[in-house]
Structures are given as C-alpha cells and as structure tokens.
C-alpha cells in the first residue's frame, strides 16, 4: 500500500480507534470498532484496504443504556498488519506511546490529523452558540504535535487552548474563531468521502459562524520573531533561547517547528 491522502487519514483513524493485535506464529489482526451511528466510515475505509476483511456488528452493555450498538472492521492479513505497524500503529496498548509518523515522507498531514480527530476528537457548536474543537490523548508526543499543528493554523503561540492534564489525559480545546479556522482546515468540502459524516456536517456548520456583536473578543499581541532570534534558536535550542530572549517554551517550540519541521 502507498501513502496517499486517503491512507494518511486511515493511519490517523487507526492510531486513535484501532487495535493491532499480534499472536504467536505470525497470527493477529487489526480491528477498528466504532459506534454504529458512525458506520459510514467503516464502509468507506474498507474500500481502501486491498485485502480480505470482515465487518461485524455487536451490542455491548454500558453504564448509560442496556445495550450500545457498535460496528467494526477486522483485517487479519499479515502483509497489511506489517504495513500499518510500520506506518506508526504499535501492537497492543498504544495510548501512551503512539506518536505522529513523521518518518512517512508522503504523509498528508491535514488528512492524517482529520483521521485523528474523527477518532478521538470532537467538533461542533455549544448550547451557548460557541464553536469548539476538542481532542483527548494520553500521548505526550501526540499532544505536543497537535498543539504545534493548531498553533500554525490559528496563529496562537501561547497555548491557551490546552486544559491541564487530568487523569493521565491531555484535553486540547479551542473555541470561537480558532475552532472555525481549524474546522475549515481539517474538514474542507472535498473531504466528505473520507471523513465521518456526522463530524463533517458539524464542521460545515461551524464555518458559517459569526461572532455576535455582544460577545467580547480577546486578542493576543504577537511579538514577531527576529532574524537574530531565529538563528539563535536553530543553533542553541529551545531552552537556551527562552532564557536569552524571554520567550516561552511553547512559543519557542512552535517557532522551531515552523523553521525546521521538528523540535
């Protein structure tokens, strides 16, 4: 399989909602299981996999209702399991160790992040008419990557959109104009065929949101990086730069990522 816009999305979705299992004698499987209301994406991604697969449905007992319906896709093919593992999906429990597959040079970042968001993210409008986009993860590397990615889109280096870590989970939350910008980037009108329909529709609604005149807006004053600061940062690193130029760690981290593509 090749890395395309569609398979970039698939990798993101599997990193969040998939489970890669390995047994003895090269046996195992890749399973993706979602709530039945999101069954559309199961049939969409099945078309991307050129190997035998099975689609299953089941009902599970939950704390919220007697039964909750789910739908899943399972692939046992060893070649596919090898490909998805090499593309950044660890075997077994992965929530703490999963990280962006930067080693894939052809990876489409926007499609990959949409796959992540369809798995562990939310997008919509609150009851008080505030657009929001949120994401939860146990992985520090994934949290750092998404903060940098969002900062590049919304232009906010202060990271005021991240809630404190609680119960070993990082919760990233942005609202209002920032959420509109992110939704526009992740869910363009052309991505309907490779996204969860429910979240695609919510994202389209967000794009039409306008701030009410009665809603106060707080703007952050951005201090532009100078050529001297950029040169010092690339040579000496984040911590040294924060001490010399009174920059925050988050700001220096985002700037270095913009300059070099990594931290």
C-alpha positions, 0 to 999 in steps of 0.5 A: 500500500502507498501513502496517499491522502486517503491512507494518511487519514486511515493511519490517523483513524487507526492510531486513535480507534484501532487495535493491532493485535499480534499472536504467536506464529505470525497470527493477529489482526487489526480491528477498528470498532466504532459506534454504529451511528458512525458506520459510514466510515467503516464502509468507506475505509474498507474500500481502501484496504486491498485485502480480505476483511470482515465487518461485524456488528455487536451490542455491548452493555454500558453504564448509560443504556442496556445495550450500545450498538457498535460496528467494526472492521477486522483485517487479519492479513499479515502483509497489511498488519506489517504495513500499518505497524510500520506506518506508526500503529504499535501492537497492543496498548498504544495510548501512551506511546503512539506518536505522529509518523513523521518518518512517512515522507508522503504523509498528508498531514491535514488528512492524517490529523482529520483521521485523528480527530474523527477518532478521538476528537470532537467538533461542533457548536455549544448550547451557548452558540460557541464553536469548539474543537476538542481532542483527548490523548494520553500521548505526550508526543501526540499532544505536543504535535497537535498543539504545534499543528493548531498553533500554525493554523490559528496563529496562537503561540501561547497555548491557551487552548490546552486544559491541564492534564487530568487523569493521565489525559491531555484535553486540547480545546479551542473555541470561537474563531480558532475552532472555525479556522481549524474546522475549515482546515481539517474538514474542507468540502472535498473531504466528505468521502473520507471523513465521518459524516456526522463530524463533517456536517458539524464542521460545515456548520461551524464555518458559517459562524459569526461572532455576535456583536455582544460577545467580547473578543480577546486578542493576543499581541504577537511579538514577531520573531527576529532574524537574530532570534531565529538563528539563535534558536536553530543553533542553541535550542529551545531552552537556551533561547527562552532564557536569552530572549524571554520567550516561552517554551511553547512559543519557542517550540512552535517557532522551531517547528515552523523553521525546521519541521521538528523540535 
